[in-house]
């Protein structure tokens, strides 16, 4: 098993307990950030990764506590900083299902050097796995999510992947042509997991999905189906995308769909 992070924890999904974002900020300022992402005493400042500090352009939101959660995909131990205080700071079931599918179908999907954009990347697990599998990844989400997202991406991919993932703000349905002009941006895959739940932006989400897909783009969407509105979105999705059910994960009520935009 390859390990990008220096950590004595065993592989698996383990809860390491809370850590405060204030501690993260102090550690960053004093140069006392451990390889596992937790703060340490100033005397250990020589252990900081300077390249990570220089690349971290967004600061994680000041939640009361974070936990360090462990995952294992593509032979790599991945540590994700999460917080239950935000939907965008938690790894949801659709994300782990999508990661499993990417891992098991890497060659079939031809992910090496593929250009990928993830919608609603949250804490970044899917983008990390796609990067480990060789893809060129752009991870997107709302402004308040980007700090923790970028932190997780850097800690798990820096010096470990062929392409360092990029982080960009994406508010569904807003500024699409300005921020992602079709003349400049083309993606082989659009990834999305658990972006459909009880919120008021489903129409804007679908608009964003449609906009980002060009001829040849494949959209992979994994979602836990909880509400009737989830199925209503699926019906609308099928009206604009040729849709295939690729996999089901009954234990988590997750379905994984492949969509290609209809051009007729």
C-alpha positions as CSV (number, residue, x, y, z in Angstrom):
1,X,0.0,0.0,0.0
2,X,1.4,3.4,-1.0
3,X,1.0,6.2,1.5
4,X,1.2,9.9,0.6
5,X,0.7,11.0,4.1
6,X,3.1,10.3,7.0
7,X,0.8,8.8,9.6
8,X,0.9,6.0,12.1
9,X,-2.8,5.3,11.9
10,X,-4.0,2.0,10.4
11,X,-5.9,2.0,7.1
12,X,-9.6,2.3,7.2
13,X,-12.3,4.8,8.0
14,X,-11.4,6.0,11.5
15,X,-12.3,9.0,13.5
16,X,-9.3,10.6,15.1
17,X,-11.3,13.1,17.2
18,X,-11.8,16.8,16.9
19,X,-9.3,19.5,16.0
20,X,-9.9,23.2,15.9
21,X,-9.5,25.3,12.8
22,X,-7.9,27.9,15.1
23,X,-5.2,25.3,15.8
24,X,-4.8,24.8,12.0
25,X,-4.3,28.6,11.5
26,X,-1.8,28.8,14.4
27,X,0.1,25.9,13.1
28,X,0.2,27.4,9.6
29,X,1.4,30.7,11.0
30,X,4.0,29.1,13.2
31,X,5.1,26.4,10.8
32,X,3.9,23.6,13.0
33,X,1.6,21.5,10.8
34,X,2.2,17.8,11.0
35,X,2.0,15.6,8.0
36,X,-1.3,14.2,9.1
37,X,-2.8,17.8,9.2
38,X,-2.9,18.3,12.9
39,X,-1.2,21.2,14.8
40,X,1.9,20.6,16.8
41,X,4.2,22.7,19.1
42,X,6.3,25.5,17.6
43,X,9.4,23.5,18.3
44,X,8.5,21.1,15.4
45,X,8.3,23.9,12.8
46,X,10.9,22.2,10.7
47,X,8.4,19.5,9.8
48,X,6.1,21.8,7.9
49,X,5.8,21.3,4.1
50,X,6.7,24.8,2.7
51,X,5.2,24.0,-0.7
52,X,1.8,23.2,0.8
53,X,1.7,26.6,2.6
54,X,2.6,28.5,-0.6
55,X,-0.1,26.7,-2.6
56,X,-2.9,27.0,0.0
57,X,-4.8,30.1,-1.2
58,X,-8.0,29.6,0.8
59,X,-8.4,29.2,4.6
60,X,-10.7,26.6,6.0
61,X,-13.9,27.9,7.5
62,X,-13.7,28.5,11.3
63,X,-15.9,25.6,12.4
64,X,-15.9,24.7,16.1
65,X,-14.2,21.4,15.4
66,X,-12.9,19.2,12.7
67,X,-12.2,15.4,12.6
68,X,-9.6,13.5,10.6
69,X,-11.4,10.7,8.7
70,X,-9.4,7.9,7.0
71,X,-10.3,6.2,3.7
72,X,-8.5,3.7,1.5
73,X,-8.8,3.9,-2.3
74,X,-6.5,3.0,-5.2
75,X,-4.0,1.6,-2.7
76,X,-3.6,5.0,-1.0
77,X,-4.5,5.9,2.5
78,X,-6.4,9.2,2.3
79,X,-7.0,11.5,5.3
80,X,-9.9,13.9,5.0
81,X,-10.5,16.8,7.4
82,X,-14.3,16.9,7.9
83,X,-16.8,18.9,10.0
84,X,-20.4,18.0,10.7
85,X,-21.2,21.7,10.9
86,X,-21.5,22.0,7.1
87,X,-23.0,19.8,4.4
88,X,-19.9,20.8,2.3
89,X,-17.4,19.5,4.9
90,X,-18.7,15.9,5.1
91,X,-18.1,12.9,2.9
92,X,-21.5,11.5,2.0
93,X,-22.4,8.0,0.8
94,X,-22.5,8.9,-2.9
95,X,-18.9,10.1,-2.8
96,X,-17.6,6.8,-1.4
97,X,-19.7,4.9,-4.0
98,X,-18.3,7.0,-6.8
99,X,-14.8,6.5,-5.6
100,X,-15.3,2.8,-5.5
101,X,-16.6,2.8,-9.1
102,X,-13.7,5.0,-10.3
103,X,-11.2,2.6,-8.7
104,X,-12.7,-0.5,-10.1
105,X,-13.1,0.9,-13.7
106,X,-10.0,3.0,-14.1
107,X,-8.8,1.4,-17.3
108,X,-12.3,1.2,-18.8
109,X,-12.8,4.9,-18.1
110,X,-9.3,5.8,-19.3
111,X,-8.7,8.2,-16.5
112,X,-5.0,8.6,-17.1
113,X,-4.6,12.3,-18.0
114,X,-8.4,12.7,-18.5
115,X,-9.7,16.2,-17.8
116,X,-12.3,16.1,-15.0
117,X,-14.4,18.6,-13.2
118,X,-16.2,17.8,-10.0
119,X,-19.4,19.6,-9.1
120,X,-19.9,20.1,-5.4
121,X,-16.6,18.6,-4.4
122,X,-17.2,19.2,-0.6
123,X,-14.2,17.9,1.4
124,X,-12.6,16.5,-1.8
125,X,-12.5,12.7,-1.5
126,X,-13.7,12.1,-5.1
127,X,-11.3,14.6,-6.6
128,X,-8.5,13.1,-4.6
129,X,-9.2,9.6,-5.8
130,X,-9.6,10.8,-9.4
131,X,-6.2,12.6,-9.1
132,X,-4.5,9.5,-7.7
133,X,-5.9,7.5,-10.6
134,X,-4.1,9.9,-13.0
135,X,-6.7,12.5,-14.0
136,X,-6.3,16.2,-14.3
137,X,-8.9,17.4,-11.8
138,X,-10.7,20.7,-11.2
139,X,-12.6,20.6,-7.9
140,X,-15.4,23.1,-7.5
141,X,-17.8,24.2,-4.8
142,X,-19.2,27.3,-3.0
143,X,-16.7,29.9,-1.6
144,X,-17.0,28.8,2.1
145,X,-16.1,25.2,1.2
146,X,-13.0,26.0,-0.8
147,X,-10.5,26.4,2.1
148,X,-11.1,22.9,3.6
149,X,-11.4,21.4,0.1
150,X,-8.0,22.8,-1.0
151,X,-6.4,21.8,2.3
152,X,-7.5,18.2,1.8
153,X,-6.5,18.1,-1.8
154,X,-3.0,19.4,-1.1
155,X,-2.4,17.1,1.9
156,X,-3.4,14.0,-0.1
157,X,-2.0,14.8,-3.6
158,X,1.0,17.0,-3.3
159,X,4.1,15.0,-4.6
160,X,1.8,12.0,-4.9
161,X,0.0,12.5,-8.2
162,X,1.0,13.3,-11.8
163,X,-1.4,16.3,-11.8
164,X,-2.0,18.6,-8.8
165,X,-5.8,19.3,-8.7
166,X,-7.1,22.8,-9.2
167,X,-9.7,24.4,-6.9
168,X,-12.3,26.8,-8.4
169,X,-15.4,28.5,-7.1
170,X,-18.6,27.4,-8.8
171,X,-22.0,28.7,-7.8
172,X,-24.6,26.6,-9.7
173,X,-26.2,28.5,-12.5
174,X,-24.1,31.7,-12.0
175,X,-21.2,33.1,-14.1
176,X,-20.8,29.9,-16.1
177,X,-19.8,31.5,-19.4
178,X,-17.6,34.0,-17.6
179,X,-15.7,31.5,-15.4
180,X,-15.9,28.4,-17.6
181,X,-16.0,29.6,-21.2
182,X,-16.6,26.7,-23.6
183,X,-13.9,27.9,-25.9
184,X,-11.3,27.4,-23.2
185,X,-12.6,24.6,-21.0
186,X,-13.4,21.1,-22.1
187,X,-13.9,18.1,-19.7
188,X,-13.8,14.4,-20.5
189,X,-15.8,13.8,-17.3
190,X,-18.1,15.7,-15.0
191,X,-18.3,14.1,-11.6
192,X,-21.1,14.7,-9.0
193,X,-22.0,12.9,-5.8
194,X,-24.9,13.6,-3.4
195,X,-25.5,17.0,-5.0
196,X,-29.3,16.2,-5.1
197,X,-31.0,16.5,-1.7
198,X,-33.7,18.8,-0.2
199,X,-32.5,22.2,-1.4
200,X,-33.9,25.0,-3.7
201,X,-31.2,25.0,-6.4
202,X,-32.0,21.8,-8.3
203,X,-32.9,23.6,-11.5
204,X,-29.6,25.6,-11.3
205,X,-27.7,22.4,-10.7
206,X,-29.2,20.8,-13.8
207,X,-28.4,24.0,-15.8
208,X,-24.8,23.7,-14.6
209,X,-24.6,20.1,-15.5
210,X,-25.9,20.8,-19.0
211,X,-23.6,23.8,-19.5
212,X,-20.4,21.9,-18.6
213,X,-21.1,19.0,-20.9
214,X,-19.9,19.2,-24.5
215,X,-19.9,16.6,-27.2
216,X,-17.9,13.6,-25.8
217,X,-18.3,14.7,-22.2
218,X,-19.5,11.9,-19.8
219,X,-21.3,12.9,-16.6
220,X,-21.0,10.4,-13.7
221,X,-23.5,11.2,-10.9
222,X,-23.9,9.1,-7.7
223,X,-26.6,9.9,-5.2
224,X,-28.3,8.6,-2.2
225,X,-32.0,8.8,-2.9
226,X,-33.8,10.1,0.1
227,X,-36.8,12.2,-1.0
228,X,-39.4,12.3,-3.8
229,X,-37.7,15.4,-5.1
230,X,-34.6,13.3,-5.8
231,X,-36.6,11.2,-8.2
232,X,-38.2,14.3,-9.7
233,X,-34.7,15.6,-10.5
234,X,-33.8,12.2,-12.0
235,X,-36.8,12.5,-14.3
236,X,-35.7,15.9,-15.5
237,X,-32.1,14.7,-15.8
238,X,-33.3,11.9,-18.1
239,X,-35.0,14.4,-20.3
240,X,-31.8,16.1,-21.3
241,X,-29.2,13.3,-20.8
242,X,-29.1,9.8,-22.3
243,X,-29.0,8.0,-19.0
244,X,-27.6,4.6,-18.0
245,X,-27.7,3.1,-14.5
246,X,-24.2,2.0,-14.0
247,X,-24.3,0.6,-10.4
248,X,-26.4,0.4,-7.3
249,X,-25.3,0.2,-3.7
250,X,-28.4,-1.0,-1.9
251,X,-26.8,-0.9,1.6
252,X,-26.4,2.9,1.2
253,X,-29.4,3.5,-1.1
254,X,-27.0,5.0,-3.7
255,X,-27.5,4.8,-7.4
256,X,-24.8,5.7,-9.9
257,X,-25.8,7.1,-13.3
258,X,-23.9,7.8,-16.5
259,X,-25.2,10.7,-18.6
260,X,-24.3,12.1,-22.0
261,X,-26.0,15.2,-23.1
262,X,-28.6,14.8,-25.9
263,X,-27.8,17.0,-28.9
264,X,-30.9,16.2,-31.1
